Amino acid sequence: TLSMCGLSLSHKTATPLEKNPWHISIKVARPGKGVESCKGALVSPYFVLTAAHCFDINDQAHWITVDVGKTTSNKVVSLFSHPDYNIGKLRSERISEFYDYDVALVKLEKRVTFSPETRPICLPCTEGTTRALRRPHPKTSCQDHERQLLKVGDVPSFFVHEKKPALERKEVLIKNGPKKWACQADAKKATIYVNVTDVAQVVTPRFLCTGGIEPVVDPNTCKGDSGGPLIITQNRRYIQVGVISWGVFDVCNLKNKGKVPPYARDFHLNLFTVLPWLKEKLAEEQLGFL
Ligand SMILES: Cc1cc(Br)c(Nc2ncc[nH]2)c2c(Cl)c[nH]c12
């Protein structure tokens, strides 16, 4: 039987990891170049879902450590970045960083044993999510998942910010209705995108957009949040719909010292746009892709 996904303990004395048991911390220690920190989500006993931009073409597997649950430095055996990810693709148009298809799967050397502080999150278009949504199987389709999870309008979601030893949930609204255009337009306020003429060049159909101050002030991401999951809660079950990819304003950069502008937006890779790749890479993980 497929183990249940997207479960967590929510009682007062539960630990941060028991509350967010899918939370993964990833470190890439490049000799002579320091350590890059990213986050990820456990999606099966062997795989962690994260952002492709956390890694570099020259990264060796043994430079990467993955903290799962209380055990640290799970060995990485392989790294699958999405084949269409190419950060330098728009170099010729003087756009130095391009985040389209910014998603990757990290395969662990040893399968992870689930426990109260180590559990997988639900992925769209899997049987686990059909169950979490309390919908009938096999009547429920992938399109039903998308219609129910990413409704047109402002969709409540959250990401998790690691502030050792705490894991803070940051509630944000996915602008998936009339506010979507204004959300995307603010991408041009990112320092590296100032000479972008058409925002569609960098905000491709792969992205969900959060942040800004309408209808409420959304918290924003830090660079270190890259790769973490954007999560929708349904019936106290947790379903990942996005991967934190890039943002306009790094709220953790001390140079910005806390004054967050209204145009601070964050962009997340929409998992519904990469399902064939997910299904192929996770084919042996018995997640029951629809
Ligand atoms: C999560 C995240 C990733 C990256 Br990469 C950032 N940097 C950036 N985005 C566009 C160009 N460079 C940011 C910022 Cl800024 C805030 N959150 C980020």
The ligand as a MOL file (V3000), in Angstrom:
LIG
                    3D

  0  0  0     0  0            999 V3000
M  V30 BEGIN CTAB
M  V30 COUNTS 18 20 0 0 0
M  V30 BEGIN ATOM
M  V30 1 C 14.1710 32.4520 -3.3280 0
M  V30 2 C 15.0440 33.4120 -4.0540 0
M  V30 3 C 15.9280 32.9710 -5.0220 0
M  V30 4 C 16.7330 33.8750 -5.6840 0
M  V30 5 Br 17.9140 33.2330 -7.0050 0
M  V30 6 C 16.6890 35.2380 -5.4200 0
M  V30 7 N 17.5360 36.1350 -6.1210 0
M  V30 8 C 17.1850 36.4770 -7.4110 0
M  V30 9 N 15.9710 36.4330 -7.9200 0
M  V30 10 C 16.0760 36.8720 -9.2050 0
M  V30 11 C 17.4030 37.1190 -9.4400 0
M  V30 12 N 18.0670 36.8600 -8.3350 0
M  V30 13 C 15.7720 35.7050 -4.4590 0
M  V30 14 C 15.4340 36.9570 -3.9500 0
M  V30 15 Cl 16.1040 38.4910 -4.4280 0
M  V30 16 C 14.4670 36.7890 -3.0340 0
M  V30 17 N 14.1720 35.4660 -2.9220 0
M  V30 18 C 14.9640 34.7860 -3.7930 0
M  V30 END ATOM
M  V30 BEGIN BOND
M  V30 1 1 1 2
M  V30 2 1 2 3
M  V30 3 2 2 18
M  V30 4 2 3 4
M  V30 5 1 4 5
M  V30 6 1 4 6
M  V30 7 1 6 7
M  V30 8 2 6 13
M  V30 9 1 7 8
M  V30 10 2 8 9
M  V30 11 1 8 12
M  V30 12 1 9 10
M  V30 13 2 10 11
M  V30 14 1 11 12
M  V30 15 1 13 14
M  V30 16 1 13 18
M  V30 17 1 14 15
M  V30 18 2 14 16
M  V30 19 1 16 17
M  V30 20 1 17 18
M  V30 END BOND
M  V30 END CTAB
M  END
